[in-house]
Amino acid sequence: MAHYRLKAPLTDEDINQLYAGDTVTLDGTIFGIRDANLIRLFDKKVDLPIDLVPQLNGSIGIHTAPGVRKLEDGTYEKVSIGTTTSYRMDRFTRGLMKEYGMKVIIGKGGLLEDGSKACVDLKGCYFTILGGSAALETTQVEEIEDVWWEDLMPEAIWKFRVKDFGPLIVSIDSHGNNKYTDIKKVARANLDNILSQI
């Protein structure tokens, strides 16, 4: 296992060096995505704002609906930026990677079969952030740089500038390794062993 410091936009080479079990610290920008904005994009077929699309190539997404405060000048300041469970948004993973060039999804709980396969097919990764770490995450967000689709608040699309963000665990890599699957196999074997002794 190795530790890497990365900055978006990421390349195929950045992704190729990562293996499940490695850890990562991020600098640069990450994009907040969540159920409502993904449903609008993929199910309702609403086009993304033109200025956002090129920024997503090589980008990092994080499953979040942050707590924020709007200031008099129209910008937002952070209050609490946590991360939510990813598997219910699994069906959007392939589209984000294939159609928009997103390289990494950050979340909790892992991805389902298609999202995991998309990481292999499209040279992407899934990074796990530990549950209960919202207070730390928030300190690692330097600024909310932009927001799109504010009517979906707080499930708008967010652009965060981060520094020393992490450490994050590479849980699903582009080589077909999946820590969530591995853990389930070990747990199943342990359970079978226990049951055989009863």
C-alpha positions as CSV (number, residue, x, y, z in Angstrom):
1,M,0.0,0.0,0.0
2,A,1.2,3.5,-0.8
3,H,0.1,7.1,-0.2
4,Y,-0.4,9.6,-3.0
5,R,-1.0,13.3,-3.2
6,L,-3.1,14.2,-6.2
7,K,-4.5,17.4,-7.8
8,A,-7.3,17.5,-10.2
9,P,-7.7,17.3,-13.1
10,L,-6.5,13.7,-13.0
11,T,-5.1,11.7,-15.9
12,D,-5.2,8.0,-16.8
13,E,-1.7,7.8,-15.5
14,D,-2.8,9.2,-12.1
15,I,-5.5,6.6,-11.9
16,N,-3.4,3.7,-13.2
17,Q,-0.9,4.0,-10.3
18,L,-3.6,3.6,-7.7
19,Y,-4.5,0.2,-6.2
20,A,-7.2,-0.7,-3.7
21,G,-5.8,-0.2,-0.2
22,D,-3.7,2.8,-1.1
23,T,-4.5,6.2,0.5
24,V,-4.8,9.6,-1.2
25,T,-4.7,13.2,-0.1
26,L,-6.2,15.8,-2.5
27,D,-5.5,19.4,-3.4
28,G,-7.4,21.5,-5.9
29,T,-11.1,21.3,-6.8
30,I,-13.7,18.7,-6.3
31,F,-17.4,18.8,-7.3
32,G,-20.3,18.1,-5.0
33,I,-22.9,15.9,-6.6
34,R,-26.0,14.3,-5.1
35,D,-29.3,12.5,-6.0
36,A,-31.3,15.5,-7.1
37,N,-28.8,17.0,-9.5
38,L,-27.9,13.6,-10.9
39,I,-31.6,12.7,-11.5
40,R,-32.0,16.1,-13.3
41,L,-29.0,15.4,-15.5
42,F,-29.5,11.8,-16.4
43,D,-33.2,11.0,-15.9
44,K,-34.7,14.3,-16.9
45,K,-32.1,15.0,-19.5
46,V,-31.4,18.6,-18.5
47,D,-28.1,19.9,-20.0
48,L,-25.4,21.0,-17.7
49,P,-24.5,24.7,-17.7
50,I,-22.0,25.3,-20.6
51,D,-19.3,26.7,-18.3
52,L,-19.4,23.6,-16.1
53,V,-19.0,20.8,-18.7
54,P,-15.3,21.3,-19.6
55,Q,-14.4,21.5,-15.9
56,L,-15.6,17.9,-15.3
57,N,-13.0,16.3,-17.6
58,G,-10.5,14.6,-15.2
59,S,-12.5,15.8,-12.2
60,I,-13.3,14.4,-8.8
61,G,-16.9,14.2,-7.5
62,I,-18.0,13.9,-4.0
63,H,-21.5,12.7,-2.9
64,T,-22.6,15.5,-0.6
65,A,-25.4,18.0,0.1
66,P,-23.5,20.5,2.2
67,G,-24.7,22.8,5.0
68,V,-23.9,26.3,3.8
69,R,-24.7,29.9,4.5
70,K,-25.4,32.4,1.7
71,L,-23.7,35.8,2.1
72,E,-24.9,39.2,1.0
73,D,-22.7,39.2,-2.1
74,G,-24.4,36.0,-3.3
75,T,-21.5,33.7,-2.5
76,Y,-21.6,30.8,0.0
77,E,-19.6,30.0,3.1
78,K,-19.2,26.5,4.5
79,V,-21.0,25.4,7.6
80,S,-20.7,21.6,7.4
81,I,-19.6,19.6,4.4
82,G,-20.1,15.9,5.0
83,T,-20.4,12.9,2.7
84,T,-23.3,10.6,2.1
85,T,-23.7,6.9,1.1
86,S,-22.9,6.2,-2.5
87,Y,-24.6,3.0,-3.6
88,R,-28.0,4.6,-4.3
89,M,-26.3,6.8,-6.8
90,D,-24.4,3.9,-8.4
91,R,-26.4,4.0,-11.6
92,F,-25.0,7.5,-12.5
93,T,-21.4,6.5,-12.1
94,R,-20.9,5.2,-15.6
95,G,-22.5,8.3,-17.2
96,L,-20.4,10.7,-15.2
97,M,-17.2,8.9,-16.3
98,K,-18.1,8.2,-19.9
99,E,-20.0,11.3,-20.9
100,Y,-18.2,13.9,-18.7
101,G,-14.8,12.5,-18.0
102,M,-15.1,12.4,-14.2
103,K,-12.3,10.2,-12.9
104,V,-13.1,9.7,-9.2
105,I,-16.1,9.4,-7.0
106,I,-15.7,10.1,-3.2
107,G,-18.3,8.7,-0.9
108,K,-19.2,6.2,1.8
109,G,-20.3,2.6,1.5
110,G,-19.0,1.7,-1.9
111,L,-20.6,1.2,-5.3
112,L,-22.7,-1.6,-6.7
113,E,-21.7,-3.9,-9.6
114,D,-22.2,-1.5,-12.5
115,G,-20.4,1.4,-10.8
116,S,-17.5,-0.8,-9.8
117,K,-17.3,-2.2,-13.4
118,A,-17.4,1.4,-14.8
119,C,-14.2,2.2,-12.8
120,V,-12.5,-0.7,-14.7
121,D,-14.0,0.1,-18.1
122,L,-13.4,3.8,-18.0
123,K,-10.3,4.1,-15.9
124,G,-11.8,5.5,-12.7
125,C,-11.6,5.0,-9.0
126,Y,-13.8,5.1,-5.9
127,F,-12.4,6.7,-2.8
128,T,-13.9,6.1,0.6
129,I,-14.0,8.8,3.3
130,L,-14.6,7.6,6.8
131,G,-18.0,8.1,8.2
132,G,-18.4,10.8,10.9
133,S,-15.6,12.9,9.5
134,A,-17.7,15.9,8.4
135,A,-16.0,18.3,10.9
136,L,-12.6,17.4,9.5
137,E,-13.8,17.5,5.9
138,T,-15.1,21.0,6.4
139,T,-11.8,22.3,7.7
140,Q,-10.1,20.9,4.5
141,V,-12.5,22.9,2.2
142,E,-10.8,26.2,1.7
143,E,-13.6,27.9,-0.3
144,I,-16.8,27.3,-2.2
145,E,-15.8,28.6,-5.6
146,D,-19.0,28.1,-7.5
147,V,-22.5,26.6,-7.5
148,W,-24.9,25.6,-10.3
149,W,-28.6,24.7,-10.1
150,E,-29.2,26.5,-6.9
151,D,-32.9,25.7,-7.0
152,L,-32.0,22.2,-5.9
153,M,-30.4,23.5,-2.7
154,P,-28.7,21.9,-0.9
155,E,-28.4,19.2,-3.7
156,A,-27.0,21.8,-6.1
157,I,-23.8,21.1,-8.0
158,W,-20.9,22.6,-5.9
159,K,-17.3,23.4,-6.7
160,F,-15.1,23.2,-3.7
161,R,-11.4,24.2,-3.4
162,V,-9.7,21.8,-1.0
163,K,-6.3,21.4,0.5
164,D,-5.0,18.4,2.4
165,F,-8.4,16.7,1.8
166,G,-8.3,13.2,3.3
167,P,-6.7,10.9,3.8
168,L,-9.1,8.9,1.5
169,I,-9.0,5.2,0.9
170,V,-8.8,3.8,-2.6
171,S,-11.6,1.2,-2.2
172,I,-12.3,0.4,-5.9
173,D,-9.5,0.8,-8.4
174,S,-9.3,0.7,-12.2
175,H,-7.7,-2.8,-12.2
176,G,-10.7,-4.6,-10.9
177,N,-9.9,-4.7,-7.2
178,N,-12.6,-3.9,-4.7
179,K,-12.1,-3.7,-1.0
180,Y,-15.8,-3.9,-0.3
181,T,-16.1,-7.2,-2.2
182,D,-12.9,-8.5,-0.5
183,I,-14.3,-7.8,3.0
184,K,-17.6,-9.4,2.2
185,K,-15.8,-12.6,1.1
186,V,-13.8,-12.7,4.3
187,A,-16.8,-12.1,6.4
188,R,-18.7,-14.9,4.5
189,A,-15.9,-17.3,5.0
190,N,-15.7,-16.5,8.7
191,L,-19.4,-16.9,9.1
192,D,-19.4,-20.3,7.3
193,N,-16.5,-21.4,9.6
194,I,-18.4,-20.3,12.7
195,L,-21.6,-22.0,11.6
196,S,-19.7,-25.3,10.8
197,Q,-18.6,-25.4,14.4
198,I,-22.0,-25.0,16.0
